[in-house]
Structures are given as C-alpha cells and as structure tokens.
Amino acid sequence: MRTLVILCIAFLSGTLTSNAFASGEQATVNSFDQINALFRNPPVQFRSAPLWVWNDAMSKEKIDIMLKDMKSQGIGGAFIHPRPGLITPYLSDEWFALVRYSVDKGKQLGMHIWLYDENSYPSGFAGGHVPAQMPESWNQGQGLKMTRASRLPDDAAGKYEI
C-alpha cells in the first residue's frame, strides 16, 4: 500500500508540475497534504467538463444561470452541445453571439467552454445545413457491407484472399 501511495504522489506530482495552469502558474507538489488539497479543490483543467445540452431557446439569462449552477457544483467547464429541440437557429448570428457570450462568461467564472460542433446526427449533418445546401450529399459516405462467409477449412490458411 505504501508503494502505491508513493507512486500516486510521484505520478500526480509530475503531472501537476508539468502542466501549466490556465493562469500561467505551475504547481509543485512535494507532499501528500498538497496532493490531498488538490484532490479536494483541483485546478479547472482537472475538473469535469460535461456536455452542456442546448435544446431550447437560448438567452444570456439562461446561460448565466446554467454556468453559475455548474460552477457552484465544482464543474470546470462545459462543451456546448446543440441537440434536437434547439429553438435558437443553429449557426445563425444569434447562435454565434450566444456562443461568444458563453465563452466570455466562462472566462469570467474561471471555467473553460468548448463548442461540440455538431447538431444532431449523423456526423456532418450540421443541423440539416449540409443536406439543404448540398442535396447530393444525402446518403454519401463510408459504408459497411456485411457478407456472410463460411468458416475456411484449417488447411486453407493463406490460400484465399479476402
């Protein structure tokens, strides 16, 4: 058990020392008490950052409430993730203004905000913008073709190409 604790301290010490914090400062960990304190109150880059589902009409007021709520629960950041039900037009000027507001508000709160740039599925659909502007793209892409094959005899190894 003692070896495990020492390895854990050594690993975390190296990890925390080698990673610059967002503010530019670096942590040097020299004791278990410091490790314990960092586990209790980790820097923002070591905190959770969940998918932040946008599936309603978004507003600055809603963003303020949601980010403050996440911050109060120890969340270090979030990935803005548009989902079905989104009323704010995806990729509109309003959309980008709210994304910018979210990033700025996140900075103000000491949080990291990312954009999960995909609205709905499949990947590359862009909330319907791609097929609307490129109807020929419908049903294009890589596919998987299933073929039923019987088991090769044991002496057939290397005789057949797949």
Salt bridges, closest charged atoms under 4 A:
ASP56 OD2 - LYS62 NZ 2.91
ASP64 OD1 - LYS105 NZ 3.69
ASP104 OD1 - ARG100 NH2 3.40
ASP154 OD1 - ARG151 NH2 3.01
